Amino acid sequence: MSDTIPDLSATPAEGQRIKHNNVVYTTVKEGLAHILIPEDSAKPGQTVQQVFYNPIQQFNRDLTVLAMKAYGKERIAQKQAASRARAGKHADKKRKRREQAQGEQAGSERPTKSPKLGDDVAESAEAQPDTEMQDATEERTQEDPAGAKHPGEVVSEAEADAPASNSAEAKKEPKIPFTILDALSASGLRALRYAHEIPFATTITANDILKTAAEAIERNAIHNGLRDKINISVDDAMAHMYSLLVRELRRVSLSKNKPGASEKYDIIDLDPYGSAAPFLDAAVQAVRDDGGLLCVTCTDSGVWASNGYPEKCYSLYGGIPVKGWYSHEVGIRLILHAIETAAAKYGLAIEPLLSLSVDFYCRVFVRIKKSPLMVKFQGGKNMMVYSCGTGCGAWTTQLLMKNKPAPNKKGDGMFYKHGFTRAPTTGTSCEHCGSTMHLAGPMYAGRIHSPEFINKVIAEAEEASPEVYATRERIRGVLQTALEEFLPSPEEKETESSEGGDSTKKPKKNSTEAKVAAIDPYPFYFHPAHVSGVLHCASPSEPALRGALIGLGYRVTRSHCKAGSMKTDAPWSVIWHVFREWIRQKAPVKEENIKPGSVAFRLLGLNKKPVEGEAANEAETGNGEGRTVGASEAPKSAETPVNANGTEVKKQEVVFDEQLGRYQDKKKYVRYQMNPRENWGPMNRAKGK
């Protein structure tokens, strides 16, 4: 009997073998969930992937669970507050009806016999028992998108007929509905983890178009003991979400605009194999429009983070990618632009909470809200990018519209005008190296993270068990890096100072509108190694370069997208000035090693004609080792760089102070992924039918 393989009813355990319908499965554990992978009948002990499961994306799933918990706690609190407010309104109505009934009784003609004590109370209670029961039932009844009621959410007959003495007992607060859609569920692992690890989730719908996937989801749900909490749907993801909209429209029309239980999901998770673009239109409509959460993964980085398929990128995301080392952050903004465009048609606005480019994919968390006012700002929060992709790599941006604050008629406040903006912001040639500029976009120009939300997810990560969340340390490091990316603009600093009690005579801006109108003035990172490669010089150390920029009055931080990358508020003219000083002071290069007419040749000023007597001096001092290039030979930039204090940078000495440039990290974080194994990546598509 010891060789007997248990069935699905066995308690889940990692590495156990389960037999179901004459097929043997091996259990794989992730988080608190266990999924069954079938063994190859021809090769006992080896598994076969019938539906897509990629263990490399555990970071994605761990992060998603923590983000959903951080979002859901705030969401549940809002729903509870709304429920209490409705209950208060019902109580006020009942009290008014009771007072009205008592008033009518007092004013009516009464018999000569005096009423007994308590008769008025009894009459009042008999007058409206059905109303009170209806109010209680409305407060306690909740339905999920599948139409199934959850235990404890409807007042039972036993509770309704309970004696008055039981009213003193503590009543259980009705469970707030919280629904999640795993639109492309595959093995159902995400749905299982959400059901296990998000305690306030009432219903998780696991949808997949493949019958083999639905069968796998059902097996896994039964084995995990979650069949009553997971609703399995076999449908095309778009059809499933659109069918929900049809039911929602029917409900609204039948209810005659009366409030009722919406079937829309609190959270929709899109994690397809490839691009999520085809599902965005349905998803932004199927998620709740009062602040629902949309989680999107796009694994087609060869489209949005490269220059190989610009036509494909435009057809999917409505924008052109960029050729440059910052292409992954461009990819994030292209995906956010696609979500924003899909939502705006329906008067829906987006608020990016967390947007990451990690491993081989993008993962974004976006709040959706019905707000025609916020949609008006969209044109001024999208931009084109002029990129020197074939030259030095510098860029400049161009907003499509302008959201300009203006004082109101009273002069005590501000409102926003939405109008045209001037173009272009640059010429056809790069002002730094003279190469041809190329156009990219349109793409999202606003903030891609919410620091408040990131702090909430960090709090969840700090409390999470490393045994359940195996990638917790990396999650903590990536979130910390994303949090540090935020560099406030001068306008945001001004808004903060005015909110903090700054006594100025300027009209105050509406803080909500100012937040909606805010753009990211420093949208992309640069990589010192790539810049050094353009100039054919040794790369400065990260502390030395940071120290130089900080010493000139600029801010510098990391980017989560790539190890060694930097985000700064220093313009490109300053960056090139600092690198030329690096060459002059620390890492001189030889002219003979630089090809005439190249980008480095122009950036270092070798294309300028020598002044009178310079050639003779070179001949006299020549020693056969070639001429050394210094920063004094660099061409003058079109703009005179100044720091945040208004001081001309070129009048300041550039000091590569490594002590000043070292990060003052109190804790060491795992900020970037290292390939955990050979051939690590997105893996092949599942071969299930």
Secondary structure as GFF3:
##gff-version 3
##sequence-region A 1 689
A	DSSP	beta_strand	17	20	.	.	.	ID=ss1
A	DSSP	beta_strand	23	30	.	.	.	ID=ss2
A	DSSP	beta_strand	33	40	.	.	.	ID=ss3
A	DSSP	beta_strand	43	47	.	.	.	ID=ss4
A	DSSP	three_ten_helix	55	57	.	.	.	ID=ss5
A	DSSP	alpha_helix	58	107	.	.	.	ID=ss6
A	DSSP	alpha_helix	119	127	.	.	.	ID=ss7
A	DSSP	alpha_helix	129	140	.	.	.	ID=ss8
A	DSSP	alpha_helix	157	160	.	.	.	ID=ss9
A	DSSP	three_ten_helix	164	168	.	.	.	ID=ss10
A	DSSP	beta_strand	179	182	.	.	.	ID=ss11
A	DSSP	alpha_helix	189	197	.	.	.	ID=ss12
A	DSSP	beta_strand	203	208	.	.	.	ID=ss13
A	DSSP	alpha_helix	211	223	.	.	.	ID=ss14
A	DSSP	beta_strand	230	234	.	.	.	ID=ss15
A	DSSP	alpha_helix	237	255	.	.	.	ID=ss16
A	DSSP	beta_strand	267	270	.	.	.	ID=ss17
A	DSSP	three_ten_helix	277	279	.	.	.	ID=ss18
A	DSSP	alpha_helix	280	286	.	.	.	ID=ss19
A	DSSP	beta_strand	290	298	.	.	.	ID=ss20
A	DSSP	alpha_helix	301	304	.	.	.	ID=ss21
A	DSSP	alpha_helix	310	317	.	.	.	ID=ss22
A	DSSP	alpha_helix	327	344	.	.	.	ID=ss23
A	DSSP	beta_strand	348	358	.	.	.	ID=ss24
A	DSSP	beta_strand	361	370	.	.	.	ID=ss25
A	DSSP	alpha_helix	372	375	.	.	.	ID=ss26
A	DSSP	three_ten_helix	378	381	.	.	.	ID=ss27
A	DSSP	beta_strand	382	387	.	.	.	ID=ss28
A	DSSP	beta_strand	395	399	.	.	.	ID=ss29
A	DSSP	beta_strand	402	407	.	.	.	ID=ss30
A	DSSP	beta_strand	414	419	.	.	.	ID=ss31
A	DSSP	beta_strand	438	444	.	.	.	ID=ss32
A	DSSP	alpha_helix	451	463	.	.	.	ID=ss33
A	DSSP	alpha_helix	472	484	.	.	.	ID=ss34
A	DSSP	alpha_helix	490	499	.	.	.	ID=ss35
A	DSSP	alpha_helix	511	517	.	.	.	ID=ss36
A	DSSP	alpha_helix	528	535	.	.	.	ID=ss37
A	DSSP	alpha_helix	542	551	.	.	.	ID=ss38
A	DSSP	beta_strand	556	558	.	.	.	ID=ss39
A	DSSP	beta_strand	566	568	.	.	.	ID=ss40
A	DSSP	alpha_helix	572	585	.	.	.	ID=ss41
A	DSSP	beta_strand	589	590	.	.	.	ID=ss42
A	DSSP	three_ten_helix	591	593	.	.	.	ID=ss43
A	DSSP	alpha_helix	599	603	.	.	.	ID=ss44
A	DSSP	alpha_helix	614	621	.	.	.	ID=ss45
A	DSSP	beta_strand	628	629	.	.	.	ID=ss46
A	DSSP	three_ten_helix	631	633	.	.	.	ID=ss47
A	DSSP	three_ten_helix	649	651	.	.	.	ID=ss48
A	DSSP	alpha_helix	658	661	.	.	.	ID=ss49
###
